[in-house]
Amino acid sequence: MKPSEKYEIILRQSEFIPDAAQKKSIVMLDNLHDSLIHRESTNARHWLQKLVLPNKALGPVRGLYFWGGVGRGKTFLMDIFYWCLPFENKKRVHFHQFMNDIHHALTRADNIQNPLDKIARDLKRQFSVLCLDEFVIIDIADAMIMAGLLEALFEQGVVLVTTSNSPPQHLYYDGLQRARFLPAIELISRNCKVTNLDGDQDYRLMGLEKTHLYTTPHSQAALDQIERYLSEHVTPYQTQLRQLKINDRDLAYNYCAEDTVWFSFEQLCKTTRSQDDYLELARLFNTLILTEIHEMNSLDDDVARRFVLLIDVLYDHHVVFICSASVEPEQLYQGKRLAFEFERTSSRLIEMQSQQYLAQAHT
C-alpha cells in the first residue's frame, strides 16, 4: 500500500481535514516509497555486489525533511510513510531517544578511533531508512555529534525522513560555535528534499479541543476519555518494559509513546523524585498524562511540593497536560505551608487548558 492510499483510508475514517500542504507532501512520500522499494529489490537481486560492497547502496535516494508549526501533521505523515514501507530494515524513533542511544553508544566506544563511523556502520546493519521525529539541536554536544553522524550515515547510504519545527537553516540557531554545525545543515539540504508543512489546520489543537484536559472527579469515564484520545491521536511506542530510565533510575508508567507518557499520581509524585527528573520528562515528551490526583493537606506537603515542581516544569516547557483529579484545581491543596505556591499551581493548571497555551511549541 502506498502512503497516499493509507492517507485516504484514514481521511475517510476520521475527522482529519486535508490541506494543500499535506497533499503535496503525500505525493513526495509516494515517490520516496517507490524509490526505496525499487532500491531494496535491486539490492536483493545484486547479491554478489552486496557481498563485495556491503555498506554501499546501489543508488543514492534523497530523503525528506518536513518542517512547520505545531500540529500540522508532520509526525502523522511520517508515521503513514513508515507503516507503508514493506520491509524490516527501517527505524522510527523520536530524536531525543535517538540521541540518548547515540550517547550510550559513544560511551561504549570510548577507546575506538572514529567512533561515529563505527556507530554509523552498526546502525546501517540495523536499518537503511531512518524516520526521526522532532529533529532539534539545543546544545553544542548534540550539534557536534549529529554533524559527524549524519555525514557517516549518508555515506553509508541511509535515507533520512525527519520532522522539525524549524527549516534546516534555522537548526541550532545562535548556538555556541554554530559555524561547526553548518556543514551538517548543508548535508541535510543535499540529502533530503526540504518541504514546509504549514497548512491551515492545526490537528493537534483540534484533537485537544475535543478532550477534557482536566477531568474531575476521577472515574472510569475519565479513563475512557484518555484512552480514546490516545487511540485516535497517538502512535504507540512498542515496549513491554513499563519503565523509563530517568537520570539513571527506573520510573514506572502506565503508557508510553514517542511523545506522550501517562503516569498515575502515585508513580510521579508519591515517590522520591526531583526537579531534574521532571525536567528530563519535559524534555522527552510534549504531552504528559497524570491520573488519580487527589486532594492534599499538610500531611502531604512532600507530595504537594513535588506536584508544584512538576507543574512549574511542564508549564515552562509548554508540555500538554491531561489529567484526572478528585477535585477542581483551586481545591487540590487544603494545607497551609504551601498555600501561596499552590495558588500559582492552580492558576497554571487552568491556563494550561487554554487554546493560547496549547498553541505554543514544546521547548
N, C-alpha and C positions, 0 to 999 in steps of 0.2 A: 504494500500500500504506500502511495506517495504522501508526503506531508499535506498537500492540497486536499487529497481525498479524506484524510483523517480530520483536517480542519473543517471541512464541510459537514462531516458527521457530527462533530462537536457543536457547530453552529446550530444544526437542526435540533439537537438535544438539549440545548442550554439557552440562556438569555444573552449570550455574547452578541454584540453588535459589530459586524465587520467594518473596517475603515480602509481607506486607500493605502495607508502606510502598511497595514498588515497584509493586504492583498499583494502589494509589491514584494514584500518580504517572503511570502509563501512561494512566489514564483522563483525567487532566488534559492530558497530551501529545496524546492523540487529539482532545480538544476544541479545543486550540490549533491543531493541524494542520488541522482542518476550518475553523476561523475564518480562518486565513491563506489557505487555498485559496479560500475564498469571497471574501475581500478582493482577492486577486490577480485573480480572474475578473471581479469588479465593476470594479476599476480598468481592466482591459483593455477592458471594454465602454464605460466612460465616458472615451473617449479625448479628447473635447473638454474635459471637466473637467480632465483631466491637463495639457492644454496651458495652460489658464488658471491652474490651481493646481498646478504641477509638484511642489511639495515637500510637499503635504498629502495624507495618506491620507484615504480616504472615510469611514472609521470607526475609532475607537480600538480596539485589540486589546491586552489585557493579556498580558504575557509571564509567565515562570515563574522563580522563584528557588529552586533546590534547595540545601538545606544539610544537613550531617550529618557524622559522623565519617569517618575514612579508610576506604576500601574498601567503602562502602555501595552503590556502583553509580551514583553521581551522573553521572559522565562517561559511563558505559556507556549510561544512558538518554538523555542529551542527544545522544550520537552517533547513537543509533537515530532520534531525532526529526529530526536534521539530515539523515540519509540519506533519510528518507521524504518530505521536502519536495520536491515535484515541479517546482521552479523554480530558476533560476540565481542570482537576486539575494539570496543568503544568504551568510553568512560564519561559519566556525567557527575560533576561534583561542584559544590559551592567553593568559591575562591578561597574563603578563609580556611575551609577544611583542607583544600589542596595545599595551601601554604604551610599549614600545620604539618601535613605529611612530608613536605619537602624539607622543612626544618629538622624533622626527626631523621630523614634520610641523610641529611648533611652531617648530623651528629654521628651516625653510624659510619659515615665515610670520612671520618676526621683525618685519617692518615693517608688518604688516597690523593694522588695528583690529579688535577682537573676533575673534582668530584661531580660537578654539574654535567659533564659529558657522560660520566658513568650512570648518573641518575637518569639522564635522558635516554640512554640505551636500555636501561632497565624498564623505563616507562613504555618505550616503543614495543618491547616484548609483551606488554600488557594490553596496549591499545594503539590503534592508528588514528582514531578520531577522539579528540578531547573537547567535551562540551563543558565550558567553565562559566558558572553563573556569578554575576555581580563582580566583575573584574574591577578592582580598585587598588591603588597603591597609596599608602599613607605614611610609610617610613622608609628611610634610606636602605635599611637592611633588605626589605622585600623588593625595593627598586633594583638593587644590585643583583639579587638572586634571580629575579624574573628576567632581567636583561640578559644574563648568561644562559638561563634555562631555555628561554624562548628561542634563542639562536641555536642551541643544541637540538631542541625538539623539531624545529623547522628543518634543520639539517638532516634529521632522521626521517623526514617525510610525514611527520604527524600533522594532521589537519586540525586547526583550531576553530571552534564555533563558540563565541562568547557573548555575554551581555554586559552592559555597563551603563551607568547613568551619565557618563562623560564620553565625548569623542576621544579618539586616541591622542590627539594633540593636547588635550587637557589632563591627561593622566599625570599624577604626581605634580600637579601644577604648583609652582612656587616652592617645591620641595628642596630640601638640602642637597646640594651637588646634583641638581636635576640634569645638568648637561651630560652626566654619565649615563642617564636613562634615555636620552634622546635616540640613540641607535636602536633601542628596543621599540620605540614608537615607530620608527622607520620600518623595522621588521614586521610589525603588526600591519601597517598600511600596505606593505609589499605582499604579504602572505594571506591577507584577509580582505574581502570586499567589505567596506565600511558603509553601513546604512543607518539612517536616522529613523526611529520608530515613534516619533512624537505625533501620534494620531489625535483624534478628537475625544476619544473615550478614555477615561481613567477606570480601568476594570477593577483595580484594587479597591478604589473608593466605592464602586458600585456594589461589590460583594460586602464590604464592611457596612455600608449604609443599611443593608438588609439584616444585619446581625446586631443583636443587643450586646454591646461591648461590656456593659456592667449589668449583670443579671442578679436579682435578688427576689426571693430567697434562693439559696442553693437547692436544687431539686433535680429530679430526673429530666424534667423538661429543659432545664438549663444545660444539662449534659447532652441531651439530644440535639439542641441547637448548635453546640460547639462541634459535635461530631458531624453534623450536617454541613457546617462551614468548612471543616477540614476535607470532607469528601468532595465538595464542589470546587474548592479553591486552592487546595494544597496537594503537591505531589509527594507521596510518602517516601521517606528515606528508609530503605530496606535494612533493618538491623534487628537482631533478637537480643541485643545486649541489655537494653533498657537502662543503660547507664552512660553518662558522659564523663569524660576526664576533664575536669576543670581545675586548673592550677595544681595538677598532679594529684587530685583527689577525686574519687568517684562521686557522682551525683545522680541519683535515680530520677527517672522521669516517666511520664505516662505515655508520651507520644513525641516523636522527633521526626522532622522533615528537614529538607535542606535549609530552609529559612524560618521555620516555625518550630517552637518547642512548647510542650504542655507539662506543667508540674501541678502537684497538689500543694496547698498552702503548707502542709506539714513538711513536704520534701524540701521546699525552698526557704522557708522562714522559721521552721521549728527545729532545724538542725544548725550546727555551728558553721555559719557562712559569713564571709567578709565582703566588704565593698569591692575588692578585687575580683571575687567570684562573680558578682553581679555585673561588673564592668566587662568581664570576659563573655558572659552570656549576651550582653547588649551588643558586643562586637560580632558575635557569631550569628545572631538571629535578629530578623527585623520584626518578628511577631512572637510575643510570649503570652501563653495562656496560663492562668492561675485559678484553680478551683478550690472550693471549700474554705474560703477566707471566713474567719469567724470573728465575732466581737472580742475586743481585747480590753483588759483592765490593768490595774497597777501590778498585778501578779504576773502579767505577760509582757513586762517592759522590754525584756531582751528580744522577744518575738516582734513586738511592735517596732523596736528600733531597727531591726533587720528589714521589716516591711517598708519603713520610711526610706531607708537607704536604697532598697530595690526600686521603689517608685521614682526617687530622685534620679537614679542612673538611667532607668528606662526613658524617663521624660527628657533628660538631656540628650539622649541619643535618638530620639524620635522613634522609639520602638512602639509598635502597635500592641496595646494591652487589652486582652479579652479575659474577663473573669466572672466568677460567680461568688457571691458573698451572702452572709446571713442577714446583713442589714445594709442600709444606704451608706455612702462614704462618710458623711458627717457623723454617723453613729458608730463607726468601727472602733473608735478608741474611747473608753469611758474612764481612763485613769487621769492622773493629774500631772505627773512628771513630764510627760511628752506631749501635753495638750497643745502647746504652741507649735511644735514641729508637725503635729498631726493636722493642724489647720491648713498648713501648706500642702500636706499629702492629700487631704480631702479635696482641696481646690484643684490640685493637679489631676486627680482621678476623674473629676468632672470635665476638665479641659481636654483630657486625653480621649474623650469621646467625641470631640468636636471635629467637624469637617476640616477646619483650618489646621488642627494638629495632625490629622490623618493624612493630609495632603503633603506634609513635609517629607523630604527624603531621609531615609535612615542614614545615620552618620556613624 
